[in-house]
Amino acid sequence: MYTIAIGIGENRDVLKAISIFKTQHSDCNIKLIEKEEDLIKAIKDQDVDAVIRGSLPSSSIMRDIKESYSSNLITRATYVNGENQEFLLSPVGIDEGSTIEEKYEIAINCAKFLEKLQKTPKIAILAGGRKGDYGRSEEINKSIDESEKLFDLLSKTNLDVKNYYILIEQAVKDKCNVIIAPDGITGNIIFRTLILINKWPSNGAITFGLDKIYIDTSRSQRVEGYLRSIKLAYNLNNIY
């Protein structure tokens, strides 16, 4: 039987989501995790097929994951998937995506994930300003320079990629299914604006660099959001 371990923290909406899911899928075993250290153990447990953070705190869990898999680059991409929107947004961890090389690996991982889902990646690179904003500040210049260097690197692959600079609205309108934020802080703010304020449908954040399905979820998510994450973990069993 397929087993999913889910963290139970202060937000009890995750328990409501589990209850709904169990009525729909009797062929799946749900293992409740109350402590952060036990969630780390579940990731390493061969008898557990997928792990979801649920409403447990993130910082210590991600720190332990990165220490346990120190030889790998551990990054996350939020999977927005609704009737009118579908894309991976990354980096979304505030300490992720700080270099061009890391954002390149993130883009490649996002593309590989979509290909596993039998989807064609269409990558949008973002920056801290329009191309014409170059010269307004050193910070803006650095962001634009990095976006163009990242574009050059990804252009050497067979992937469909375009530099949208700061125009995220155009990237979404053009149905890009991978959106690479300038850095993790910006990506995290985009996530909170779209998902937590405007209620765009998120399935949680896919974690790359592990040998286990691990979906990172916000402690502020609602029942519907947790339910989408559980269903994603369940469905990914068919492709991983």
C-alpha positions, 0 to 999 in steps of 0.5 A: 500500500502506498504510504504518505507521511504528513506533518501535523502542526498548529494549523489543524486544517491539514487534518481536515484535508487528510480526512477528506482524502481518506474517504476518496482513497482507501488504497493509501496509508496516511502516517501522521507526524507530530515532530519535525525530527520525525518528518526527517526520519520519514524522508529517509524511511524506505517504507514511506513513499512520499512526505508532506510538511503539512503545517510543521515549521519549515526552517529547521526541516529544510536545514536538516534536509540540506545537511542530510543531503549536503552533496545535492542542491536542494531547492523547491518550486511551488506548483500552481495548477488550476483551471486557468493557471499552471506553472512552477514558480521557483526559487521560493525559499528565501535562502535559495536561488542566490546564484546564477548557477543555482537558478540554472539548476532550478530551471533544469529541474523544473523542466525535467519535472514537467517532462515527467508529467508529459508536458513541454517546458516553457521557461520565463526568466524574471529580473528586478526591472525592465531592460530599459531600467538598466542604470537606475541602481546597482541592485537593478543592474545586477538583477538584469545582468544575472537574468541575461546571463541565465538566459544565455546559459539556458539558450544553449539547451533545447528548452523554450526560454525567454527573458521577461525581465520584470514583466511577470504578468506577460509571462503568465499571459503567455502560459509559461509553465516555469517562472524563475524569480530573481531570487528566493525572497522575491519568489516567496513574496510572489508565492504569498501574493498569488497563493495566500492573498489571491488564493491561486490554487497551489499544490505545494512546493516540489523539492528537488535533490532528494530521492524521495517525493517531498512536498513543502507546504505553507503553515498558512494554507487552507484545507483545499491547499493541503488536499491538493498537496496530498493528491499530488503526492499520491498521483506522483507515485505513478511517475517516480 
